[in-house]
Amino acid sequence: MSQPRSNPGETALVGDGGRGFSWTLAAGLAFITFNSGMSMYLSRDDVAVVTFAVTSYLDLVLLLCCLWLYERAAAGSAWRERLKASVWTLTMLLTFAFAYMVVGTAGRLTLPVAILVWVTAAATGIGAFTTFFDQRGR
C-alpha cells in the first residue's frame, strides 16, 4: 500500500483498502460502451447526435476515472483538490451538453421552458460548486 508523499508536486495516492477488481465498475463501463456504440451506429447519419454520443461517452469515462482516483487520493492533498475540480468540470460539461441537446432537439420549446432547462443546468452547476468547494463549516 502506498503512503502519501511529502513532496507536494508528487501524486499522493493511498491504497485501495483491500478492495480488488470492481465488477460493478466493469459492468457499468461495458453497458456505457455498448449503449454509446449502439447510439452512434443507429444515428450514424446525424452528425450532431453522433458528436453528442462521443462527447458524452468520453466525458463519462473520464469522470469515472477521476472519481476512482479521487477515492484513492490522500485527504487534503493538492492532487485530490485538482481531481475535485476535474470532477466538477466534467459533470458540468455533461450537464450542459444534455441541456443543449434537450433545447436543440426537443422541437419547438417555448421560451419559458427553454429558459427553465438552462436555469436548471446552471443551478446544478452552482449547487455542485458550492458543495464541492465551500470550505466554511468544515
N, C-alpha and C positions, 0 to 999 in steps of 0.2 A: 504494500500500500504506500503510495507516495504521500509525502507531507508537504504542506505549503512551504515555499521557498522564501528566503528572506530578501532576495533581490526583487525590487518592485517591477523591474522590466520583464521578469520571467513569468511564465504562466503558472498560476497557483492552482493545482488540482488536488483534490483529496480522493481517497479510494472510493470504490463503489459500494462500500459497506457490506461486502459479501454477496452482492447481487450479481447474478450471472447474466446470460443472454436473455433478452426480453422478447418472449414470443408475442406478447401483445403489441409491442412496437413493430416487430417484423410483420405481423398480420395487418396492422394499420398501414404500414408503408406499402405492402402488397396491394391492399384494397385501393389506396390512393393512386398507385401507379396504374392498376387495371382500369379504374374509373376514369382517370385522366386520359389514358390511351384510347379508351372507347369514345370519350367525348371528342378527342381530336380526330379520330377516324370518322365518326358519324358527321362531324361538322367540317370535314376537310375542304369544302368549297367556300366556307365563310371564314375569311382571314381574321376578322375581329374575334370570333369565338375561339378559334384555334390559339390566337395570341393570348387571350384571357386564360384558356386552359393551361397553356405552357407556363405563363407567369404565375398563376395560382399554384400549380404543381411545384415549381421551383421554390416559391415562397414558403409553401408548407414544409417541404423537405428541409430548407434552411432553418425554418422556425423550430422544427423538431430537433435538429442538430444543436441549435443554440440552447434550447431547453435542456437537452441531455447534458451539454457542457456546463450549463448554469447550475444544475443539480450537483455536479461534481466539483465545482469551483469552491475554493476556501471562502468562508464567510468574511466579508469585509475587504476582500482583495480588489484591486483595480480591475483585474480580469473579469471578476463577477459583475462589477458595475458596467463594464463595456458590453458584456453579454446581456445584461438587463436592458441597456439602450438598444441593442440589436433586436431583442425580442419585441420591444415596443415598436420599433421601426417596421419590422416585418409584419407585425399584427396590424399596424395602421395601413401599410401597403395593401394587405389583403382586404381590410375593411373598406377602404376607398375604391379598390378595384370592384368589389361586389356592388357598392353603391353606384359606381359608374355604369356597370352592366345593367342594374335594375332601371336606372333612369334612361339609359340608351336603348334598351331592348324591350321595355315594357309597353311599347306602343305609344299611345298619346296620354301621358300622365298629365294631370292638371298641375298648374304651377304650385299650389299648396302641397300636393303630395310629393312632387319632386323636391321642394324645399325641405319637407319633413324627412325624406330619405337622407339628404345631405346633412341636416341638423343632427339626425340620429348618429350618423357616422362621425361627425365632429364631436358630439357629446361622448361617444365611446372613446375617442382619442384623448379627450380631456380627462375623462374619468380614469382611463388606464394610466395616463401620465401621472396624475395625482397619486394614484395607488402605488405605482412603481417608485416614484422619485421623491415624494414628500417625506422628509425625514423627521418632521415635527412629531413629538409624542412617542418616539421610538427610543 
